[in-house]
Amino acid sequence: MQTLSNNELSEENIDWPVNMRRAIELAGRVITATPNPRVGCVLVKDGVVVGEGWHIAAGEDHAEVMALNKAGEQAHGATVFVSLEPCSHTGRTGPCTDVLLEAGVAEVVIAGIDPDPKVSGKGVAALEGAGISVVHLVDFEGAARAINPGYIKRQQLGLPYVCCKLAMSLDGRTALANGESKWISSAAARADVQKQRARSSAIVTGIGTVLADDPLLNLRPEELDLDPESRARNKKSLARQPLRIVLDSHLRTPAAARIIAADGEVKIYTVNAVPKDQAFPDNVEVVQATKAAASVSLQFVLESLASKFACNEVLVEAGSTLSSAFIQAGLVDELLVYIAPRLLGSDAKALFDRTGLQSLADSVDFEVKDLDKVGGDIRVTLVPVCPAE
């Protein structure tokens, strides 16, 4: 495999960056393909785009197959630009390397190597073994990885990418002293949260939230602010429900809870045995977890979601206690905070459940990744600041 940067491209291949940017753009328009990665593909022949594709959902055609189908006979002799190394194994669908070879493409240009051990390097080897030139366009590797943070983290570390969502007032409060919190944020912000749910493989909450608020925590596609093209493009992924996860150490989840009654699968993580007289509906699985200070181990939960349920991206929507626990454990990759322009007062409930800090050195620090206005609210995306070695 040849590795090239953009400034090493010949004049003949000067348009390669344009085509690779388009492949990555197509991948980025996919809301989720969980447990698979988001992938985009562009076929170019004689300087003209003859086919484009993206991976719609698990079990559906991969990006390369969609692009080849659109190109038809023009795929013969074409250059393939794909945001991730083509697969060479049989899963729910056949190997993409086989269909590329059958189509008679001339060369394949990739933005990154697939970290999945079943694929990594094997797709490149299969193509090159059949005489197809493969080029790794390294300047696009960062952009390609950014589209699939959960897939890459799961394959490399055995953990999903964790986003913790919070909503607060200007004075950092989540509810009035009497517990009233509906609604702190605007309708636009709540619709934006639906987008985060749509991206996620699973939504995690705690038993405290279930007992206090009785939430649904489901994906409601009708509330998503999507243009018709995006909605049609993502029809398959919007038809699925993310797993709903309840961390319930002492198994207090009511069988009649709305989170259970809604469509989709529910996993309840507990350290207690299920009583003989307690029955849950068929969509509920009780998972025995290891303990951490007499509670469910958060590390165990994330490892289980990655290994047992192939979750790429996990959204934590919980109260201050569980959200703080995830953050304190260093298990949050991204913090998504919606700030409503209102004041709730000093006796209202705080965003985080942590007291006793005596030094700024004990604080948990974040840096702002993105800042935007959503409806009347402010959305801040933050990532943890790693301590200096």
N, C-alpha and C positions, 0 to 999 in steps of 0.2 A: 504493500500500500504506500502510495506517495503522499507525503504531507506537505501542504503548501499554505503560505499566508497570502493575503490578497496582493501584496506588493511583489510577489514572486510569479504572479500569473502572466502568461504570455499575452501578446496583443490579440491573438486568436481567441483567448478565453476571457477577454476583458469584461464580458457580461455575466460571468459566473456569480459574482457577488449579488447582482440583481436577482438572479434566479434563486439563489439560496435564501435571500431575504424573503422572497415570496413563499418558499417552502416553509420557512419558520413562521411566517405570518399565518399561513393556512393552519398550521399546528396550533397556533395560539388562539384561533377562533373556536377550537374544540373546548367545550366547557369541561367535560371529563370523558375519559375512555377507561376509567378504572375497571379492573386492576392494571390495564395496559397503559403505556405512555401515550401522550398526545404527539401525533406525527403528521407532518405534511410532506407532500411530494409534488415535484414539477418535472414534466418531460419536455425537452427542447430538441428540435431538429432543424438544422439549417437556420439557426437563429430565431426560430419561431416556437412559441409555446404550443404544444400539440395536446397536452393533457395535464390536468391538475387533480390532486386527490388529498384526502385527509382520512384519518381513522375515526369513524363515527362512534363506535362503541365496541366493547368486547363481544366477540363472536361475529362481528360484521367484517366486511372487506377492510384490509389494511390500506394505508394511504397509497402504497405502490400499486396495488391491484385496481383501486378506483382510478388512478391516473392512467394506467395502461388501458383500462376499458374505455376511457374517454378518448384516448389517442388512437385506438384501433390499430390498423396496419401501419400508421405513421410512427408507432413505437419502435419499429425496426430501424436500427441505426441511430436511435436518439440517445441523448445524454440525460441521465436521471439525476435530479437534485433531490435529496431526501434529508430531513432534519435529524434522522437517527439511523444508525446502521440497520440494513434490512435483516429480518429474522431468517434463520436457516433451519428452524425446527418446526415440528407439527404440534400445534396446540388446538384451539378451537377452529383454526383455519390452517391451511397449508403454508409451507415456507415461501416467503416473498422472493427469496433468491431463485427458487425454481421458476416462478412466473416471469421474473425478469430475464432469465436465460431463455425461456421458451419464446419470449417476445423478441429476442434478438437485439437487445439494447447494446449500444456501443461502449458506454462507460457509465460509472456510477460515482457521483460526488456526494459525500456525506458531511454533516456538520459535527457529528460525534459518534463515539463507539457506544453501543448499548451495554450498560453495566450488568445486565442479567447474565449470570454465568452460563445459562443455556445458549446465549447468543453471542456474548462478548468476543469479538474477533472471529467468530466462526462464520458469520455472514460474509465478512470480507474475504476470508479464506475460500469459501465456497465459490464466490464470484471470480476471484483471481485464479482459482484452480480450473475454472472453465474458460479462462482466457479473457475475462472482462477486467479492464483497468478500473481501479478504485482509487479515488483521491479524497483525502481528509482535508477539508478546508478549515483550518484550525481557528481562524479569526471569528468563526461563528459558533464555536463550541460553547462559549459562555451564554449566548442568547438561546441556544438550543437547550442547555441544561436548565435555564431559568423557567422554561415552559413546563418542566416536569420535576419540580423539587421533591415531591413526595415519592415518585417512582424511583428516582435516583437514590434518595436516602434509604428507602426500603431495601433496594438491591444491595447497597453498599454497607449499610449499618444495621439492617434488620429492624428499623423503626420507621414509622410514618412521619411525615412533615406535620407539625402541630401548629395550628393557628388558634389563638385564644381571643374570642370576641367579647368585648365589654361595651356597655353604654353608660354614660355618666353625665352629670350636670357640670356646669362651669366650675363649681366648687368641689368636684370630685366625688359626688354622691350618686348612689344607684337607686335609692328609694327613700321615701319619707320615713320618719321614725316609727310610724304606725305600720310600715311595710308596703304602703301603696307605691307602685312603680309603673303602672300601665297608663299611659305610655310616656317614658322619658324622651325617647327619640322620635323623630318624625316618620311619617308614612314612607317617605323616600328612603330614609335610612333602613327601615324594616324591609323594604323591597330589595335594597342592596345586600342585606344579610341573606336573603333568599338566593342571591347569586353565589354567596359563599357556601351555602348549603348545597347548591347544585354542583359545585366543584368538588365537594368533599365525599370521601368514601364512607365516613362515619361522623356522627355528631355525638359528642360526649357531654353528659351532665351528671349531677349528683343527686342523691336521694333527697337532700334538703330542698332543692329546686322542685323536684317532683311533688313532694308533700306540700310545699308552700304555694306553688303556682299552677300545678297540674298542667304543664305545657304539652303541646303536641310535638314540637320540635321536628316537624316533617317538612318536606319540600313541597311548596305550593306554586307550581309553574305559572298559574294564572296571575300571580302577584309579581312576577319578574318583569322588569322593564327592558324588554328585548325587541329589536326590530324584527319584522316578519322573516327576513332572510336568516338571521341568527336563530330564531325560534325553529324554523324549518330545518336548518342545518343540524341543530342539536336535539331534534325530536326524540331520538332514541334515548339519549342520556337524561333528558327531562322527564321521561316516562318512568325512570327508576326512583326508588326511595333510598337515600343513604341509610346505612345501619344506624339505629338509635341505641346508644350505649348508656346504661345507668350504672353508676358506681354506688353500690348499696351494700356496705359491709355487713349489716345485720339483717338483710333481706326484709325490708319494710315496704317495698313497692306494692301498692294496692293492685290487685288483679284488674280493678276497674279503672285504673289510671288512663288518662287520655293518650299518653305516650305509647301505651300498649294497644289501645283500641284503634289507633290510626293504621293505615295500610303500611306494610313494610315489616322488616325483621327487627326485633329488639333483643339485645344481649344484656343481661344483668350480671355484673361482676360482683361477687360476694365472697366473704370468708366463712359464711355460715352454711350449714347443710340445709337443704330444702326440707321443711317440715312435711310429714306425710299427708297432712290435711290441707296443704297449700298447693293449689293448682293454677297454672298460668295457661293462657291460650297457646295454640300451636305455633304462633309466630314468635314466641318468646323462648330463648335459651338461657338457662342459668349457667354461668361459667364460674367454676371454683378458682379463685385467685390466691396468690400467696399474700402473706401479711407484711405490712410495714407499719410498725407502731399500732398494732391492733386494727388497722384499716386495710382496705384494698391497696396493694402496691401499684402505684401509678406506672412504674417501670414495667411491671408484669403486664399491665393492661395494654400498654403501647406495643410491647413485644408480641403479645397475643394478637392484637389487631393486625400487625404486619404479617406474622407467620401463619396464623390460623385463618384469618379472614382477608388477607391480601389487600389491606387498606393502604393507599398511597398518601392521601391527605385527610387529616382529622381536624374537625372544628370543635373546640371546647366552648360550649355555651352553658355556663354554670354560675353559681353565686360566688361571692367574694372568697369564701373559705376554700373551695376546690380550685378556683382559678389561681388563688395565691399559692396553693400547694404545688400546682403544675409549674408555676413560675419559679418558686423557691427551689424546686428540684432540678431546675435547669432543663426542663423538658419542652419548653415553648420555643418554637422557631420564629414565630411572628405574632405580634400583638396588634389586634385590630380594635381601635377605640373610637366610638362615636360620641362626640361631645355635643350635647344639646345646650343652646344658649339660654339657660335658666339657672336659678340658684335655689337650692333645696334646704340650705341651712346647716349649721354645725351639728345639730342633733340627728340629722339624716344618716342613713347607712353609708359607710365608706366603701370605696371601690375595692380596696385590698384589706385582707384580714391579717395584718402583721403589726405588732407593737414592740416597744422596748429597744428600738435602735438607738445606740449611744454614739454612733459615729457615721459620718457620710460614707466611710469606707465599707460599711455594712449594707449600703443600699444596693438595689438591683438596677443596673443602668441599661438604658436602651438608646438607640439612635433612630432618628426619623428617616424612614425609607421613602414615605410618600405622604403628601398632605393634600386633601381635596375637600370641596364643599359638596355635600349630598343633601339636597333639599335645603332645609334651614339649619342643618347640622354640619359639623366638621368631622371628617373621617381622617384619622391619623393611623398610618401603618408604621409599626416600629419593629426593629429587630434587636435582640440582645447584644450588648457590647461584651465581647469576650475579654476576660481579664488578661492583662499582659503576663507573659510567661516569666 
